[in-house]
Amino acid sequence: MGDRLVIPEAARRAFLLELHEAHSGLSITKALARKLVWWPGIDQDIEQLLRNCPICQQTASMPPSEKAAAWPATTQPWTRVHIDYAGPIENKMVLVVVDSYSGWIEAVATNSETTTATIEILRSIFARFGLPNCLVSDNGSAFVSAEFQEFITKNAIR
């Protein structure tokens, strides 16, 4: 279980409701939960919660307004990495980093979405996995600042 908390049965539903407040979908909700907590049957509990969520059901039944452009497939790990913030979850934001080749997810809770905090988290992740060739973001404020662009340029990331 590592650094994950074990949530008592009586608190599980409240935790999942808080985690799912952004209606991020099944994959992201499971990834965030697995990163933060553990209990037997957590995946099934998340699936049941999302199946019974009226907002998710309404969104799932709506046709997409515009087909999203597909990114080209990558041929090796850490070629292209996608990053974004999710939350808030219990007054914290979570920086979600996804390797496009393997689908590996790193999710790090933080008190701050600043560029400085973002760079600190990315340095820690890059120290373990190496530098990606390409970093994709939604152009949120932490990702478009001069400080972040300098970090990307100095590390030869496009």
For each residue, the residues with C-beta under 8 A, 3 or more apart:
1: 4 6 38
2:
3:
4: 1 34 35 36 37 38
5: 36 37 38
6: 1 37 38 39
7: 11 12 15 37 38 39
8: 11 12
9: 12 39
10:
11: 7 8 14 15
12: 7 8 9 15 16 39 45
13: 16 17 45 49
14: 11 17 18
15: 7 11 12 18 19 37
16: 12 13 19 20 33 45 46 49
17: 13 14 20 21 49
18: 14 15 21 89 90
19: 15 16 29 32 33 36 89
20: 16 17 23 24 29 46 49 50 53
21: 17 18 89
22: 86 87
23: 20 53 55 56 59
24: 20 28 29 32 86
25: 28 29 50 56
26: 29 30 46 47 50
27: 30 31
28: 24 25 31 32 86 96
29: 19 20 24 25 26 32 33 46 50
30: 26 27 33 34 42 43 46
31: 27 28 34 35 96 105 107
32: 19 24 28 29 35 36 86 89 94 96 107
33: 16 19 29 30 36 37 42 46
34: 4 30 31 37 38 42
35: 4 31 32 94 105 107
36: 4 5 19 32 33 89 107 109
37: 4 5 6 7 15 33 34 42
38: 1 4 5 6 7 34 42
39: 6 7 9 12 42 45
40:
41: 44 45
42: 30 33 34 37 38 39 45 46
43: 30 46 47
44: 41 47 48
45: 12 13 16 39 41 42 48 49
46: 16 20 26 29 30 33 42 43 49 50
47: 26 43 44 50 51
48: 44 45 51 52
49: 13 16 17 20 45 46 52 53
50: 20 25 26 29 46 47 53 56
51: 47 48 57
52: 48 49
53: 20 23 49 50 56 57
54: 57 58
55: 23 58 59
56: 23 25 50 53 59 60
57: 51 53 54 60 61
58: 54 55 61 62
59: 23 55 56 62
60: 56 57
61: 57 58
62: 58 59
63:
64: 67 68
65:
66:
67: 64
68: 64
69:
70:
71: 80 100 136
72:
73:
74: 79 80 100 101
75: 79 101
76: 79 101
77: 99 101 102 104 129
78: 81 99 101 129 130 131 132 133
79: 74 75 76 100 101 132 133 134
80: 71 74 99 100 101 132 133 134 135 136
81: 78 97 98 99 100 132 134 135 136
82: 97 98 100 135 136 137
83: 95 96 97 98 122 135 136 137 143
84: 95 96 137 138 140
85: 93 94 95 96 113 140 142
86: 22 24 28 32 89 93 94 96 107
87: 22 92 93 94
88: 91 92 93
89: 18 19 21 32 36 86 92 93 94 109
90: 18
91: 88 111
92: 87 88 89 109 110 111
93: 85 86 87 88 89 109 110 111 112 113
94: 32 35 85 86 87 89 107 108 109 110
95: 83 84 85 107 108 110 118 121 122
96: 28 31 32 83 84 85 86 105 106 107
97: 81 82 83 105 106 107 108 122 125
98: 81 82 83 103 104 105 106
99: 77 78 80 81 102 103 104 105 129 132
100: 71 74 79 80 81 82 103 136
101: 74 75 76 77 78 79 80
102: 77 99
103: 98 99 100
104: 77 98 99
105: 31 35 96 97 98 99
106: 96 97 98 125
107: 31 32 35 36 86 94 95 96 97
108: 94 95 97 121 124 125
109: 36 89 92 93 94
110: 92 93 94 95 113 117 121
111: 91 92 93 117
112: 93 116 117
113: 85 93 110 117 118 140 141 142
114: 117 118 142
115: 118 119 141 142 143 145 147 148
116: 112 119 120 147
117: 110 111 112 113 114 120 121 142
118: 95 113 114 115 121 122 142 143 148
119: 115 116 122 123 147 148 151
120: 116 117 123 124
121: 95 108 110 117 118 124 125
122: 83 95 97 118 119 125 126 151
123: 119 120 126 127
124: 108 120 121 127 128
125: 97 106 108 121 122 128 129
126: 122 123 129 130 131 132 155
127: 123 124
128: 124 125
129: 77 78 99 125 126
130: 78 126
131: 78 126 155 156 157
132: 78 79 80 81 99 126 135 157
133: 78 79 80 157 158
134: 79 80 81 157 158
135: 80 81 82 83 132 152 157 158
136: 71 80 81 82 83 100
137: 82 83 84 140 143
138: 84 143
139: 143 144
140: 84 85 113 137 143 144
141: 113 115 144 145
142: 85 113 114 115 117 118 145 148
143: 83 115 118 137 138 139 140 148
144: 139 140 141 148 149
145: 115 141 142 148 149
146: 149 150
147: 115 116 119 150 151
148: 115 118 119 142 143 144 145 151 152
149: 144 145 146 152 153
150: 146 147 153 154
151: 119 122 147 148 154 155
152: 135 148 149 155 157 158
153: 149 150 156 157
154: 150 151
155: 126 131 151 152
156: 131 153
157: 131 132 133 134 135 152 153
158: 133 134 135 152
